[in-house]
Amino acid sequence: MQRTLYGTAVTLRPATDEDIPLLAEIRATPEVFARWRGGTDLVGEVAEALADPGTVTLAVEYRGRVVGAIQWHAENEPDYRHAGIDVFLAPEVHGHGLGTDAVRTLARHLVTEHGFHRLVIDPAADNAAAIACYRKVGFRPVGVMRRYERASDGSWHDGLLMDLLADELTEDPPLT
């Protein structure tokens, strides 16, 4: 069972069925939908993600309000063991360091509590804000995955594979 995690500014708690409508609403915003494209039933997609036994979904809370979700999944084959992370936040909290705090908090948990030596994340190659966020945590670009994901217009876009080794995880910045 996943426990609640506390970052500098955010709280990551297990997402529940009560979170589904709000998470679907956040996913439906143009800024998030462009990166976390989905179908016409976002409520169903969020519910399916919460029910997926291979993915842990945590609600991201800031000042007592759900502002997004962060997920992780594991590759447990011993010779390739690692964890992957995905995150989305409501547009009104973009640019305030909450994504960095959420990713760092989850990464620390995956390294210290689950013993992962390597983490991966795969933003769109043109998503400069996400790439900058992940770099602050210690993720490094590995390579471009060409024509990695399909856009809503049917065209293919590149993804950037980034990884982080446990000893590269950065510390929380001092509070100001």
Buried (B, 14 or more C-beta within 10 A) or exposed (E): EBEEBEBBBBBBBBBEEEBBEBBBBBBEBEBBBEBBEBEEEBBEBBBEBBEEEEBBBBBBBBEEEBBBBBBBBBBEEEEEBBBBBBBBBBBEBBEEBBBBBBBBBBBBBBBEEEEBEBBBBBBBBEBEEBBEBBBBBBBEBEEEBEEBBEEEEEEEBEBBBBBBBBEBBBEEEEEE
